[in-house]
Amino acid sequence: PGQGRSPFNLHSKGLSPFNEEPSIENMNDVIKSLNNHTAADSGFFAETWSSKLSDIFSKQALLKAALDGTTVNTAFPDSDTAARFKLVTQVMQTAEARGSSRDIFYVDHTGFDTHSNVDVRLISKFTVMNDALKAFVEELKALNLWE
């Protein structure tokens, strides 16, 4: 009760494998091993830390594999905002693998705090957003995810 799934925070460039360049060959195994050695007197915080770290490892691996298996059929514009929307379409395709029946996504589009040339900047910002949304809707329709 009162506990939901942990959120995934992703960069618009996607999800990198955990610890891509470890300082030792078996670093991930060492980290897992260190965090599985708790004892009766380890305490609540140590147990929670170890449990959450192990959970993060498995969730990251699951999401990475699921994201790598997605396809995007629509050409998205070359903007950070469009890249974020493209990633949302990929994450939406992983709902079953993540065990999710409903998701909430947050995509930001910053740069609206203008102090000069407001008209020009707004036109530019809105154009970027419109183009990204057009591609997003097109992709969701192609994936049969548009409702």
Secondary structure as GFF3:
##gff-version 3
##sequence-region A 1 147
A	DSSP	alpha_helix	27	34	.	.	.	ID=ss1
A	DSSP	alpha_helix	44	68	.	.	.	ID=ss2
A	DSSP	alpha_helix	80	92	.	.	.	ID=ss3
A	DSSP	alpha_helix	95	98	.	.	.	ID=ss4
A	DSSP	alpha_helix	118	142	.	.	.	ID=ss5
###
